[in-house]
Amino acid sequence: MRPTRSRTRGGAAGATAATALATLLAVPAAGTADAAEPERLVIDLGTDTGAFHGGAAGSLYGVYGDGVPSRNLIEGMRLRTVSTKAQDGPQHPGADALEMLPPFVDSGGKDVYIYMTDIYRGFPYQWPGADGPARLADFQEKIEKQVAQVKTMGAYKDHVVYVPFNEPEGNMFGTGEWSYDKVSWLNDPQHFFAAWKDTYRLIKGLDPTARIAGPNTSVLYDQIKGFLRYAKAHDVVPDVMTWHELSSPATVRTSVATYRQWEKEIGVGPLPVNVNEYGHNYHLSVPGQVVQWVSAIEESKIDADLAYWNIDGNLNDSAVEANKGNGQWWLFHAYGQMSGHTVEVTAPHPNQQYTLQGVATLDEDKRQSRALFGGQRGAADVVFRNVDPALFGPTVRATVQEIPWTGQVGDSAQPLRLSDRDVTVGADGSVTLPMTGMNEMSAYQVILSPGGNGGEPAAPSVGWRRTYEAEDATYTGRGYSRNGPEGTPSDVGRFATSGAYNVGGLRTGSDGVLAFDVDVPEDGTYDLSVFANSHNLHDLVREQGPTNVFLRVDGKDPRELRLPLGYKWVVWGHTDTTVDLTAGTHRITLAARDPELGVTKGDAIIDKIDLALRDEHVTAPAIYEAEYASLSGTRPDYRRPGASGPGTVPLAKGDSATFWVYAPRDGEATVSVDHLGGGRAELSLNGERLDVPEVGGPRKGTDRVPVFLSGGVNKITVTGTARELALDRLRVASSTGSLTTRVYQAEDGTVTGAARVTDAYTFASNGKAVTGIGDGRANALTFDVVAERPGRHALTIRYSNAEQAPATHYNPDPIARHADLSVNGGPARRILFPTTFHFNNFWDLTVPVTLEKGTNRLTFTAEELPDFDGDTYNQYDQRSPYAPVIDRIGVTPLTAG
């Protein structure tokens, strides 16, 4: 018997492919021909492949310091491991091991791998000394200091893993100018082996509980087998085996299998493995590419860290600004929500990159299966086999979501809900979900739960949408360039680009017009996203910052758009607006001149535009089902009638459900807590208990709570307080009218010392901002702000920061400036501000503060942070003494009084 089928359409892949969603889960009529069967991704829920590990959620240099990225992004991504530089190392700004260690661990992180070699400048490492022994002696002195510093960290020390050498075959024990003796250890290992032994024993002698990782080569060389033999013979076997896989997911599987065979032959281990660099520019930020790596890493049950090709502190092109995630972040969030054990997944082209691949889990306690997959354009069947009737019953609820690509610096909302339906399990225990219209740059998630409880299926969260590639648009005027192909499977060092090409020409002095001919199905308001990029250090971009272009629809209604900046060319973000269109064809133009509005300053490239009908699918509150949340002390209940989705979550006293909620911008939102009654619960936001009445009650109902949400990702936890509340879901929507924001312009504050008001930044509100804050506490900006009631408030700071340190190689090295904020003369709190890529590009950053009723004094100062021991300072201008440029602040109660 053919398994029960349901049909779900994904996002469009081509320039003209529509993405109307087929939301009905239909069973094909008997006798349907199977001549053109799509490929099949088969998920066997009956074959357990081991406990879920979560090891692919690792990062090299992804955490700059506390707040860059936010703790919400770290915890919500389930970041497991981070490899980073030695404390006070001059390799890059920020990412100092002992500064990012506490916020990482406090946000659920497991281990910080300290690259001890990054105490030196340059790559290859520039370690001083007249010869190899002298250089090694200098390094070992620095190792002693590093271990002594780690030992001051209390319980955090237990989360440290030392990495004494990094890519030794190309650095300290390679053939270059800065090597030990210009002989590669791959040819003659004696000096490296001896250095490993002596350094291993040095660290263990200083701290017998220390964990040491190595050899940390760039490839799993055959010579590592000899390294293992030597390490065993001298009792210096690493506690964690590390190497890099700048290769492919297929090589990950092969390398891990090869290494495990060596362990058996030599008689060591099995050791934990951390592949502490994986992926390329072409893959990073692209959910449909990264999910293929995730599949291989999870299948191998190892830890692995995303490679560091670009800027630090953004989770390897996962984080946007301080608290927003792109599509890659939401992929890892979905991956981190998996639980239970993995199950066998058979891809149509097993272990072959750039094809459909996936990973899946089954959690018997939660009675839930999750699958993540992607990498293929078009259609495929996702087949679940051995759907246990004891767990799921005769019917499953299948929720299908898409995680689209939104660019390296493009914010992403929560995954799109494509379909949510009950499906009858076939007589053979299978369920088939035919996916059509998939985009190879997207990843997809399916969640299976018991069905049949009568819960109303949720509508899709997106309706009509279409993509139009810039290279297919019509360009008139001077300066046109068709750029590409960009990143491809044969050129993975370049960045991913929709359609592989992009268009240039809209720049200072240009008269270019890029025209997109679009066809829409009905009258209405449409969301328009322009995927674009300007390199922040390009000559034409330096003057103004964000490149401005001019939008018209059918030659009318002109408006100015500011396009995204990036740290390099072909680093995509998106500028979003809305357009009102009637059914039929229209011409949308982006121009470098407008007779009413002015001219372009800068230089931009355009990748594509996306159009989406802003209908009731889009404008409805976002839905977060409790049974899909992160649960503590409880599990879903699928037996309660009246739930919106497949079930509810019973919250007895102390039990909790945590939701990761998206907000498009900093501001007021209404959180609707739907429940079936039975008890009460309290709410917390981003780790802080909200001063609002408890939600719940004896009967079914909805409690609406106005709160201030930070733009991007917010953590909302519902914790039971009395009896047992049957929590159904959260619904979240932007709102106005309950929370009052008071805005204070920086130029109206009080400046002291060298701080001054400037009109140099045209995109500051009112054209003015304050610069020169810092380099000593005397250089300050002070606001007197009014609070109508005492308690916790959101302080939203509009700022800019473009400070960048000189780099030694391919990584741009922007600096996260800081401000020391004092409230009413109290102790200062240090706030980190990530780069905005230009001082004329302003972002919002919100932090909570406690205010008294009436007037409160807020003072911003800054001074350079010394090195860890407090008596020296960075000599490469990698720690700024300055606060960012401040444009204005807004003060809003966290909740309604």
C-alpha positions in Angstrom: 0.0 0.0 0.0 1.3 3.5 -0.9 1.9 5.6 2.3 -0.4 8.4 3.1 0.8 11.6 1.4 0.5 15.3 2.1 1.6 18.1 -0.1 3.5 21.2 0.9 5.1 23.8 -1.3 8.3 25.6 -0.3 9.8 28.8 -1.5 10.5 29.7 -5.1 14.0 29.1 -6.4 13.9 30.9 -9.8 13.5 34.5 -10.9 9.9 34.0 -12.1 8.7 30.9 -10.1 5.7 31.7 -8.0 5.4 30.3 -4.5 1.7 30.0 -3.9 1.5 27.5 -1.1 -0.5 24.4 -1.3 -1.6 24.1 2.3 -4.0 21.2 2.0 -2.6 17.8 2.9 -4.1 15.8 0.1 -4.2 12.1 -0.4 -3.8 11.2 -4.1 -6.6 9.4 -5.9 -6.2 5.7 -6.3 -4.4 4.7 -9.4 -2.2 7.9 -9.6 0.7 7.2 -12.0 4.1 7.1 -10.4 6.1 7.5 -13.7 7.7 10.8 -12.5 8.4 9.9 -8.9 10.4 12.6 -7.1 13.5 11.8 -5.1 12.9 10.6 -1.5 14.4 11.5 1.8 13.6 8.5 4.0 13.5 8.9 7.8 13.3 5.6 9.7 11.9 6.3 13.1 12.6 2.7 14.0 16.3 2.8 13.7 18.1 4.5 16.6 21.5 5.9 15.7 22.5 7.3 19.1 21.7 10.1 21.5 21.2 13.5 20.0 24.5 15.4 20.4 24.1 18.9 19.0 27.8 19.2 18.2 27.5 21.1 14.9 26.6 24.2 16.8 30.1 25.4 17.4 32.0 28.6 16.5 35.5 29.7 15.8 35.9 33.4 17.0 32.1 33.8 17.0 31.8 35.5 20.4 33.4 38.9 20.8 32.4 39.6 24.4 29.4 39.9 26.7 26.7 41.3 24.5 28.3 40.8 21.1 26.4 38.7 20.3 23.7 38.8 22.9 23.2 36.1 25.4 19.8 35.4 23.7 21.5 34.5 20.5 24.1 32.3 22.2 21.5 30.4 24.2 18.9 30.2 21.5 21.4 28.8 19.0 22.4 26.2 21.6 26.0 27.1 21.0 28.0 24.2 22.4 31.7 24.9 21.8 33.7 28.0 20.9 37.3 28.1 19.8 38.8 31.5 20.4 42.1 33.4 21.1 44.2 33.4 24.2 43.4 36.1 26.6 44.9 39.4 25.5 46.2 37.9 22.3 46.8 40.4 19.4 45.6 38.2 16.6 42.2 40.0 16.3 40.1 42.5 18.4 37.8 41.0 21.0 37.1 37.3 21.5 39.5 37.2 24.5 39.0 33.7 26.0 38.5 34.7 29.6 36.2 37.7 28.8 33.8 35.6 26.7 34.0 32.5 28.9 31.4 33.6 31.6 28.7 34.9 29.3 29.1 31.8 27.1 28.9 29.3 29.9 26.0 31.3 31.6 24.2 31.0 28.3 24.4 27.2 28.2 27.7 26.8 26.5 29.8 23.7 27.1 33.5 24.3 26.3 35.8 27.1 25.3 38.9 25.9 23.3 41.7 28.4 23.8 44.0 28.8 20.9 47.2 29.4 23.0 49.2 30.3 19.9 47.0 33.3 19.2 48.9 35.1 22.0 51.1 36.0 19.0 50.5 38.4 16.1 50.4 37.4 12.5 49.6 34.2 10.6 51.9 32.3 10.4 52.5 33.2 14.1 55.3 35.6 14.7 56.9 34.0 17.7 60.2 35.7 18.7 63.6 34.0 19.1 66.9 33.4 17.5 66.2 29.8 16.8 63.6 27.1 17.4 64.5 26.2 21.0 64.4 29.9 21.9 61.1 30.4 20.2 59.6 27.4 22.0 60.9 28.6 25.3 59.2 32.0 24.8 55.9 30.3 23.9 56.1 28.0 27.0 56.5 31.1 29.2 53.4 32.5 27.7 51.6 29.2 28.2 52.4 29.3 31.9 50.9 32.7 32.2 47.7 31.6 30.3 47.2 28.6 32.6 47.7 30.8 35.7 45.0 33.2 34.4 42.6 30.4 33.7 43.0 29.1 37.2 41.6 32.4 38.6 38.2 31.8 36.9 36.7 29.6 39.5 34.1 27.1 38.2 34.3 28.5 34.7 37.8 26.9 34.5 36.1 23.5 34.1 34.8 24.7 30.7 38.3 25.4 29.3 40.1 23.2 26.8 43.7 24.2 25.9 44.8 24.0 22.3 48.6 24.4 22.4 49.2 24.4 18.7 47.2 25.5 15.6 47.9 24.1 12.2 51.5 23.3 13.2 52.3 21.9 9.8 51.9 25.4 8.3 53.0 27.5 11.3 55.4 26.7 14.1 56.5 23.3 12.7 56.2 24.0 9.0 58.6 25.3 6.4 58.1 29.0 6.5 60.1 32.0 7.9 58.5 31.7 11.4 58.8 27.9 11.8 60.9 26.1 14.3 63.6 24.9 11.9 61.9 25.3 8.4 61.3 21.5 8.3 57.7 20.3 8.2 56.8 17.9 11.0 54.9 16.0 8.4 58.3 15.0 7.0 60.3 14.9 10.2 58.2 15.0 13.3 60.9 14.8 16.0 60.8 18.5 17.0 57.0 18.8 17.0 56.5 15.5 18.9 59.0 16.7 21.5 57.3 20.1 21.8 54.0 18.4 22.1 55.2 16.2 24.9 56.9 19.0 26.8 54.0 21.4 26.4 51.4 18.8 27.4 53.4 18.0 30.6 53.9 21.6 31.3 50.2 22.3 31.2 49.3 19.2 33.2 51.9 20.0 35.8 50.4 23.5 36.3 46.9 22.1 36.4 46.4 18.4 36.6 42.7 18.7 35.8 43.4 20.6 32.6 42.0 19.2 29.3 44.3 19.5 26.3 43.3 19.3 22.6 45.4 18.6 19.5 47.1 18.3 17.2 44.8 20.8 15.5 46.1 20.2 12.0 44.4 21.8 8.9 43.7 18.3 7.5 43.4 14.8 9.1 46.8 13.9 7.7 47.9 10.3 7.6 50.8 11.4 9.9 48.4 11.9 12.7 48.3 8.1 13.2 52.0 8.4 14.0 51.3 11.2 16.4 48.8 9.0 18.2 51.3 6.2 18.5 53.9 8.7 20.0 51.4 10.2 22.3 50.3 6.9 23.7 53.9 5.7 24.1 54.8 8.9 26.1 51.5 9.2 28.0 50.6 12.5 26.4 47.4 11.5 24.5 45.2 14.6 23.9 42.0 14.7 26.0 40.2 15.9 22.8 41.3 15.2 19.3 41.1 18.2 16.9 41.6 18.9 13.3 40.0 21.1 10.6 37.7 20.1 7.8 37.7 22.9 5.2 36.6 20.2 2.8 33.0 18.8 2.5 30.4 17.0 4.6 31.4 13.8 2.9 35.0 14.2 4.0 33.8 14.8 7.6 32.1 11.3 7.7 35.2 9.7 6.0 37.7 11.4 8.2 35.9 10.6 11.5 35.6 6.9 10.4 39.3 6.8 9.5 40.3 8.3 12.8 38.1 6.0 14.8 39.8 3.0 13.0 43.2 4.4 14.0 42.1 4.6 17.6 41.2 0.9 17.5 44.4 -0.1 15.9 46.6 1.9 18.3 44.5 1.3 21.4 43.5 4.8 22.5 40.2 6.4 23.1 37.6 6.7 21.9 38.3 10.4 22.4 36.0 13.3 22.0 36.5 14.9 18.6 36.2 18.6 17.8 36.6 19.6 14.1 37.1 23.2 15.1 36.9 24.7 11.6 34.3 23.7 9.0 32.6 25.3 6.0 33.4 27.9 3.4 32.2 31.4 2.5 29.8 29.8 -0.1 28.2 27.8 2.6 28.0 30.1 5.6 24.8 32.0 6.1 22.9 29.6 3.7 20.6 27.2 5.6 20.3 24.8 2.6 24.1 24.5 2.5 24.9 24.4 6.2 22.2 21.7 7.0 24.3 19.3 4.9 27.3 19.9 7.2 25.1 19.6 10.2 23.8 16.2 9.0 27.3 14.8 8.6 28.6 16.2 11.9 25.6 15.0 13.9 25.8 11.6 12.3 29.4 11.4 13.3 28.6 12.4 16.9 31.4 15.0 17.2 31.7 18.6 18.0 32.6 21.1 15.3 33.0 24.8 14.9 32.0 27.0 12.0 35.0 28.5 10.3 36.1 32.1 10.8 36.5 33.7 7.4 35.1 37.2 8.1 34.4 39.2 11.3 34.4 37.9 14.8 31.5 38.2 17.2 28.8 37.4 14.7 28.6 33.7 15.3 30.3 33.1 11.9 27.7 35.0 9.8 24.8 33.8 12.0 24.2 37.0 14.0 23.0 40.4 12.7 23.8 43.4 14.8 23.8 42.4 18.5 20.5 40.5 18.9 19.2 39.5 15.5 19.6 36.2 13.7 19.7 35.5 10.0 18.5 32.3 8.3 21.6 30.4 9.5 20.9 31.3 13.1 17.3 30.0 12.9 18.6 26.8 11.3 20.9 26.2 14.4 18.0 27.2 16.7 15.9 24.5 15.1 18.8 22.0 15.3 19.3 22.9 19.0 15.6 22.2 19.8 16.1 18.6 18.7 16.1 16.1 21.5 16.0 12.4 22.3 18.0 10.3 19.8 18.8 10.6 16.1 17.3 8.2 13.7 18.5 6.8 10.3 18.1 9.2 7.4 18.7 7.9 3.9 19.2 10.6 1.4 18.5 10.2 -2.3 22.2 10.7 -3.0 23.9 9.6 0.3 26.8 11.6 1.5 26.9 13.8 -1.7 27.2 17.5 -1.1 24.8 19.9 -2.9 22.0 17.4 -2.9 19.1 16.8 -0.5 20.5 15.8 2.9 19.0 15.8 6.4 19.1 14.9 10.1 16.2 13.7 12.2 15.4 12.8 15.8 12.8 11.0 17.8 12.0 11.9 21.4 9.8 9.2 22.9 9.2 11.1 26.1 8.0 14.1 24.2 6.3 11.9 21.6 7.8 14.1 18.9 10.0 13.7 15.8 11.9 16.5 14.2 13.6 16.5 10.8 15.8 19.2 9.2 16.7 18.9 5.6 17.6 20.9 2.5 20.0 21.5 -0.4 17.8 20.7 -3.3 15.7 22.8 -5.6 12.3 21.6 -6.8 10.4 18.6 -5.5 11.1 15.7 -3.2 9.2 13.3 -0.9 10.0 13.3 2.8 9.1 9.8 4.0 8.7 8.9 7.7 8.8 5.1 8.2 8.0 3.1 11.3 5.8 5.7 12.8 5.1 4.0 16.1 1.3 3.9 16.9 2.0 3.6 20.6 3.7 7.0 20.4 1.8 8.8 17.7 -1.5 7.0 17.4 -3.2 6.5 14.0 -2.9 10.2 13.1 0.1 12.6 13.2 0.1 16.4 13.3 2.7 17.5 10.7 4.0 21.0 10.9 6.2 22.0 8.0 8.4 25.2 8.1 10.9 26.9 5.8 14.1 28.6 7.0 15.0 30.9 4.1 18.3 32.4 3.3 18.4 36.1 4.3 22.0 37.0 3.6 25.0 37.3 5.8 23.9 40.6 7.4 20.2 40.2 6.8 17.8 39.9 9.7 15.4 36.9 9.6 12.1 36.4 11.2 11.1 33.0 12.7 10.8 30.1 10.2 7.9 30.4 7.8 5.0 28.0 8.5 4.2 26.3 5.2 1.6 23.8 6.5 0.1 22.4 9.7 -2.3 19.5 9.3 -3.3 16.1 10.7 -2.3 13.2 8.5 -3.5 9.6 8.7 -0.6 7.2 9.1 -0.6 4.6 6.4 -1.2 0.9 7.1 2.5 0.3 6.6 3.3 2.8 9.4 4.5 5.4 6.9 3.8 9.1 6.2 4.9 10.8 3.1 5.1 14.6 2.8 5.6 15.6 -0.8 7.6 18.9 -0.9 7.3 21.0 -4.1 8.9 24.3 -5.1 11.8 23.9 -2.7 14.6 26.5 -2.8 18.1 25.0 -2.5 19.2 27.9 -0.4 16.5 27.2 2.2 16.4 24.6 4.9 13.1 22.9 6.0 11.8 21.5 9.2 9.1 19.0 9.8 7.8 18.3 13.3 5.6 15.3 13.9 3.4 14.9 17.0 0.4 12.9 17.8 -2.7 14.2 15.9 -6.4 13.8 16.0 -7.2 15.8 19.1 -9.4 18.2 17.2 -7.0 21.2 17.4 -7.6 23.8 14.7 -4.7 23.7 12.2 -2.7 26.8 12.0 -2.8 28.7 8.7 0.4 29.2 6.7 2.3 32.2 7.9 3.0 33.4 4.3 0.9 33.5 1.2 1.9 34.6 -2.3 5.5 35.5 -2.8 8.0 35.7 -5.7 11.6 36.4 -6.4 13.0 38.6 -9.2 16.7 38.3 -9.9 18.6 41.6 -10.6 20.5 40.0 -13.5 17.1 39.4 -15.3 15.9 43.0 -14.8 16.3 45.8 -17.4 19.1 48.3 -16.9 19.2 51.7 -18.6 21.9 54.3 -18.3 25.6 54.2 -17.7 27.8 52.1 -15.5 26.1 48.7 -15.8 27.9 45.6 -14.7 26.7 42.0 -14.4 28.9 40.4 -11.7 29.5 36.7 -11.2 29.2 34.0 -11.0 29.8 34.4 -7.3 30.2 31.4 -5.0 29.6 28.1 -6.6 30.4 24.4 -5.7 33.6 24.8 -7.7 34.5 28.2 -6.1 33.6 27.9 -2.4 35.8 30.8 -1.4 33.3 33.3 -2.8 30.0 34.3 -1.2 26.6 32.7 -2.0 24.3 34.8 -4.2 20.8 34.2 -5.3 21.0 33.1 -9.0 24.8 33.3 -8.7 24.9 36.8 -10.3 24.3 40.4 -9.2 24.1 43.8 -10.8 26.2 47.0 -10.3 25.8 50.5 -11.6 23.8 52.4 -9.0 26.6 54.7 -7.7 27.7 58.3 -7.3 27.5 60.1 -10.7 25.4 57.3 -12.3 22.2 57.8 -14.2 21.4 54.1 -14.0 17.9 52.6 -13.6 17.3 49.0 -12.7 13.7 48.0 -13.6 11.9 44.9 -12.4 8.7 43.9 -14.3 6.5 42.1 -11.8 3.1 40.5 -11.9 0.9 40.2 -8.8 -2.3 38.2 -8.3 -4.5 40.7 -6.5 -4.9 44.2 -5.2 -3.1 44.8 -1.9 -0.1 45.8 0.1 3.1 43.9 -0.7 6.3 43.5 1.3 9.3 44.4 -0.8 12.8 43.3 0.2 15.8 44.6 -1.8 18.8 42.3 -1.3 21.8 44.5 -1.8 25.4 45.3 -0.6 27.8 48.2 -0.3 31.4 47.5 0.9 31.9 49.8 3.8 35.5 50.6 3.0 35.0 51.2 -0.8 36.1 54.7 -1.8 32.6 55.8 -3.0 31.0 54.4 0.1 33.3 56.0 2.7 31.9 59.5 2.3 28.2 58.8 3.2 28.0 55.2 4.4 24.7 53.5 3.4 24.2 54.0 -0.4 20.9 55.7 -1.1 18.8 54.7 -4.2 15.3 55.8 -5.3 12.3 53.5 -5.6 9.3 54.1 -7.9 6.4 52.0 -8.9 5.2 52.6 -12.4 7.1 55.8 -12.4 5.2 57.2 -9.4 5.4 57.6 -5.6 9.1 58.1 -5.3 10.9 57.2 -2.0 14.5 56.9 -0.9 16.0 53.6 0.3 19.2 53.2 2.2 20.9 49.9 1.2 22.8 47.6 3.6 26.5 47.9 4.3 28.8 44.9 4.6 32.4 44.1 5.6 33.2 43.0 2.1 31.6 43.0 -1.4 28.9 40.4 -2.0 27.9 40.3 1.7 24.1 40.5 1.4 21.6 42.2 3.6 18.1 43.5 2.7 16.3 46.8 2.9 12.5 46.3 3.5 9.6 48.5 2.6 6.0 48.1 1.4 4.3 48.9 -1.9 0.6 49.1 -2.8 -0.1 47.2 -6.1 -3.2 46.4 -8.1 -3.6 43.0 -9.7 -1.5 42.6 -12.8 1.8 43.8 -14.1 3.9 46.7 -12.7 7.4 48.1 -13.1 9.4 48.6 -10.0 12.5 50.7 -10.5 15.6 51.4 -8.4 17.4 54.5 -9.7 20.6 56.5 -9.0 18.7 59.8 -9.6 15.3 61.1 -8.9 14.0 64.4 -10.2 12.1 65.0 -6.9 14.4 63.4 -4.3 18.1 63.8 -5.4 21.0 61.6 -6.4 22.7 58.5 -5.2 25.9 58.7 -3.1 27.9 55.6 -2.7 28.1 52.4 -4.7 25.8 49.4 -4.5 25.3 46.0 -6.0 21.8 44.4 -6.2 21.2 40.7 -6.0 17.4 40.4 -6.2 14.0 41.7 -4.9 11.5 39.6 -3.1 7.7 40.5 -3.2 5.2 39.0 -0.7 1.5 39.7 -0.4 0.9 41.3 3.0 -2.3 39.5 3.7 -3.9 38.0 6.8 -1.3 35.2 6.7 1.5 37.8 7.3 -0.3 40.2 9.5 -1.7 37.6 11.9 0.1 37.3 15.3 3.1 34.9 15.2 2.2 31.6 16.8 4.5 29.7 19.1 3.0 26.3 20.2 3.9 25.3 23.7 4.5 21.7 22.8 7.3 22.9 20.4 9.0 25.0 23.1 12.0 24.2 25.2 10.6 22.4 28.3 11.9 21.9 31.8 10.3 19.5 34.3 7.4 18.6 32.0 6.4 17.1 28.7 3.6 17.7 26.2 0.1 16.4 26.8 -1.7 15.5 23.6 -4.9 14.3 25.2 -6.5 17.7 26.1 -9.3 18.7 23.7 -9.6 22.3 22.8 -5.9 23.0 22.1 -4.9 25.1 19.1 -2.2 22.7 18.0 -1.5 19.0 18.7 -1.4 19.4 22.4 -0.7 21.5 25.5 2.1 21.6 28.1 1.1 21.1 31.8 3.0 23.5 34.0 3.0 22.4 37.7 4.9 24.7 40.1 8.4 25.2 38.9 7.9 23.6 35.5 8.6 25.9 32.5 8.3 26.4 28.8 10.7 28.7 27.0 9.9 30.4 23.7 12.3 32.1 21.4 10.2 35.0 20.0 11.1 37.3 17.1 10.5 41.0 17.0 11.2 43.0 13.8 12.3 46.1 15.8 12.7 47.4 19.3 9.4 48.3 20.7 6.0 47.4 22.2 4.4 44.0 21.5 1.5 42.2 22.9 2.1 38.6 24.1 -1.1 36.6 24.2 -0.9 33.6 26.4 -3.5 31.0 25.4 -4.2 28.3 28.0 -6.8 25.8 28.9 -6.8 26.7 32.6 -6.1 24.7 35.7 -3.4 26.8 37.3 -1.3 29.9 37.2 2.1 30.9 35.9 4.5 33.8 35.8 6.4 35.3 32.9 10.0 36.3 32.4 11.6 38.1 29.5 15.2 37.7 28.6 16.0 36.1 32.0 14.1 38.7 34.1 10.8 38.1 35.8 8.2 40.5 34.6 6.3 42.6 37.1 2.9 41.6 35.7 0.0 39.6 37.1 0.3 35.9 36.8 -1.4 34.3 33.8 -3.8 31.5 33.8 -6.9 30.7 35.9 -9.4 27.9 36.4 -10.8 28.0 32.9 -9.7 28.3 29.3 -8.7 31.8 28.4 -6.2 34.2 27.0 -4.0 36.7 29.0 -2.7 39.6 27.0 0.5 41.1 28.3 2.1 44.3 26.7 5.9 44.0 26.9 8.9 45.7 25.3 10.7 43.4 23.0 14.2 44.0 21.6 14.6 43.8 17.9 15.5 40.3 16.9 15.4 37.3 19.3 13.7 37.4 22.7 13.5 34.7 25.3 10.1 34.4 27.0 9.7 31.8 29.8 6.4 30.7 31.3 6.9 29.1 34.7 4.1 27.4 36.7 3.4 28.9 40.1 0.2 27.2 41.4 -1.6 23.9 40.6 -1.1 22.9 36.9 -1.7 25.3 34.1 -2.4 23.7 30.7 -0.4 26.1 28.5 -1.5 26.0 24.9 0.6 28.6 23.0 1.9 32.2 22.7 0.8 34.6 20.1 2.9 37.7 19.6 2.2 40.8 17.6 3.6 44.3 17.4 1.3 46.8 19.2 1.0 50.4 20.4 -0.7 52.4 23.1 0.2 50.5 26.2 3.8 51.5 26.8 5.0 55.1 26.5 8.5 55.8 25.1 10.2 59.0 26.0 12.9 60.0 23.4 15.9 62.1 24.3 18.2 63.5 21.6 21.9 63.3 22.4 22.4 67.0 21.4 20.0 68.0 24.2 22.0 66.1 26.8 24.9 67.5 28.7 28.4 67.0 27.2 31.6 67.3 29.3 35.3 67.3 28.5 36.1 66.3 24.9 32.6 65.0 24.1 30.9 67.2 21.6 27.8 67.6 19.5 28.5 67.1 15.8 26.5 67.5 12.5 29.0 65.4 10.6 26.6 62.4 10.4 23.7 63.2 8.1 21.7 60.1 8.9 21.5 60.9 12.6 18.0 62.0 13.7 17.8 65.8 13.3 21.2 65.6 11.7 23.1 65.8 15.0 24.8 63.3 17.4 27.4 63.3 20.1 30.9 62.0 19.5 34.2 62.0 21.5 32.6 60.2 24.5 35.4 58.3 26.4 39.1 58.2 26.5 38.6 59.1 30.1 35.6 59.5 32.4 35.7 63.2 32.1 34.5 63.0 28.5 30.9 62.1 29.1 27.3 62.5 27.9 24.6 62.8 30.5 20.8 62.6 30.1 18.2 63.5 32.7 15.3 61.1 31.9 11.8 60.9 33.5 10.1 57.6 34.6 6.4 57.7 35.4 6.9 54.7 37.8 9.8 52.9 39.4 11.2 49.7 38.1 12.7 48.1 35.0 12.8 50.0 31.8 14.1 49.4 28.3 16.9 51.8 27.4 17.2 51.9 23.6 20.4 53.6 22.4 20.7 54.7 18.7 24.4 54.6 17.9 27.0 54.2 15.3 30.5 52.6 15.4 32.9 52.0 12.6 36.2 51.7 14.4 38.4 49.0 12.8 41.8 47.8 13.7 44.6 47.0 11.2 44.3 43.4 10.2 47.2 41.0 9.5 45.3 38.8 7.0 42.0 38.2 5.3 39.7 38.9 8.3 38.4 42.4 8.6 38.9 43.5 12.2 36.1 45.8 13.3 36.1 46.8 17.0 33.1 46.6 19.3 33.2 49.9 21.2 31.8 50.1 24.7 30.1 52.5 26.9 30.2 52.6 30.7 26.6 53.5 31.8 25.9 54.8 35.3 22.4 55.3 36.5 21.9 57.9 39.2 25.6 57.8 40.1 25.6 54.1 40.7 28.3 51.6 39.6 28.9 51.7 35.8 27.8 48.8 33.6 29.8 48.1 30.5 27.8 47.8 27.3 29.4 46.5 24.1 28.3 47.9 20.7 29.0 45.9 17.6 30.2 47.6 14.4 27.6 49.4 12.3 30.2 49.4 9.4 30.2 53.2 9.1 29.8 56.2 11.5 26.9 57.4 9.4 25.0 54.1 9.8 22.9 54.0 13.0 21.4 51.0 14.7 19.4 50.5 17.9 20.7 48.5 20.9 18.4 48.0 23.9 19.5 47.2 27.5 17.4 47.0 30.7 17.9 49.6 33.4 16.3 50.2 36.8 14.8 53.7 37.2 13.3 55.5 40.1 10.0 57.4 39.7 10.7 60.9 38.5 14.0 62.2 37.1 16.9 59.9 36.7 20.4 60.7 35.5 22.1 58.5 32.9 25.8 59.1 32.3 27.8 57.5 29.4 31.6 57.4 29.6 34.3 55.1 28.4 38.0 54.3 28.9 40.3 51.6 27.5 40.1 48.2 29.1 43.6 47.0 30.2 44.8 43.5 29.7 43.7 40.7 32.1 46.3 41.4 34.7 45.4 45.1 34.7 48.9 46.6 34.2 49.4 46.6 30.4 47.4 47.7 27.3 46.9 46.3 23.8 49.6 47.8 21.5 47.7 47.2 18.2 44.7 49.6 18.8 42.4 46.6 19.3 40.7 47.9 22.4 39.0 51.2 21.9 38.9 53.8 24.7 35.8 55.4 23.1 32.1 54.9 23.3 30.1 54.8 20.0 28.6 57.9 18.5 25.3 58.4 20.2 22.3 59.8 18.3 19.5 59.5 20.8 18.0 57.3 23.5 14.5 56.0 24.2 13.2 55.0 27.6 10.2 52.6 27.8 8.7 50.6 30.7 9.4 46.9 30.1 5.7 46.2 30.9 2.5 48.1 31.5 1.9 49.4 35.0 
